[in-house]
Amino acid sequence: MVWPLVARGRRAEARQIVSRLEKRATEGSYSPYWMAASYATLGDADNTIRWLEQAYADRASRLPYAGVDMSFDPVRSDPRFADLLRRIGLPADLPYQSEWGRKADLARKSAR
């Protein structure tokens, strides 16, 4: 839902949608996994990890897909993401990463 807006440069609109979705997620009517994917698409690592941790606590059935879901490429190099993958029994260095994720990693490394 958020990715097409971000891809078109409509980040402010995407953030508004994520804010509305967060209210629903807090009430339990929207998946923490999808909240995490939305925040990852926006490049918000802290909120991505916060919602992934909630998905872990809720034992979300979709959580194992985080290891290969390209939505999480922007946080794939985050040690907190690697720790979460380890806790659910997945290797932190899964071979899948989209071109978008590689570019995001390179941009973060060059910004340091």
JOLINTA-V234925 format. One line per field, one symbol per residue. ss: DSSP state (2 for helix, 1 for strand, 0 for the rest). burial: 1 if it has 16 or more other ideal C-beta (glycine too) atoms within 10 Angstrom, else 0. A space follows every 50 residues. Layout:
ss=???
burial=???
//
This chain:
ss=00222220002222222222222222000002222222222200222222 22222220000022222002222220002222222220000000000022 222222222220
burial=01101100000001100100110010000111111111111101101110 11111100010010011011111111110011011000010000001000 100110000000
//
